[in-house]
């Protein structure tokens, strides 16, 4: 479930963060390790949270509006509905984010090492 940061309020302790790629940070519970959300670097927007559905109450009230990341869909899952499906490499917003950090080609978007993520994220201004 994706929500603008201004529409989200978290309860409890502040999540711990992990820089998982040049444009992504993952939040998790510092007590139990539960994955909570992902946020992506976006140079000219307030940002969004991609919240893990299992961490939310009343998810039956949150029907999907699209299927994202379908390139990693398991073969036994049949998405037999009329919702739009998208791969990240076909998402103009995601490609804009990669271009902003100097990685416009999809084949060059994964770091080759953890030190590359750390080095590149240290030079980026997350306050934008």
Residue pairs with C-beta under 8 A, 6 or more apart in sequence:
1 50
1 51
1 53
1 56
1 59
1 62
2 48
2 49
2 50
2 51
3 48
3 49
3 51
4 46
4 47
4 48
5 39
5 46
5 47
5 48
5 49
6 46
8 49
8 51
13 29
13 30
13 31
14 30
15 27
15 28
15 29
15 30
15 36
15 37
16 27
16 28
16 29
16 30
17 25
17 26
17 27
18 25
18 26
18 27
18 28
19 25
19 117
19 118
19 121
20 26
20 38
20 117
21 109
21 110
21 111
21 117
22 41
22 98
22 101
22 103
22 109
22 111
22 116
22 117
22 120
22 121
22 124
23 40
23 41
23 97
23 98
23 100
23 101
24 38
24 39
24 40
24 41
25 38
25 39
25 40
26 35
26 37
26 38
27 35
27 36
27 37
27 38
27 39
28 34
28 35
28 36
29 36
34 52
34 55
35 52
35 55
36 51
36 52
36 55
37 49
37 50
37 51
37 52
37 55
38 49
38 50
39 47
39 48
39 49
39 50
40 47
40 48
40 50
40 94
40 97
41 97
41 100
41 101
41 124
41 126
42 48
42 93
42 96
42 97
42 100
42 128
43 97
43 100
43 128
44 128
53 59
53 62
56 62
64 83
65 83
66 83
66 84
66 85
66 86
67 73
67 79
67 83
67 84
67 85
67 86
68 85
68 86
68 88
68 91
69 86
69 87
69 88
70 79
70 85
70 86
70 87
71 87
71 88
71 89
73 79
79 85
88 94
89 95
89 106
95 104
95 106
98 104
98 106
98 109
101 120
101 124
103 109
111 117
111 120
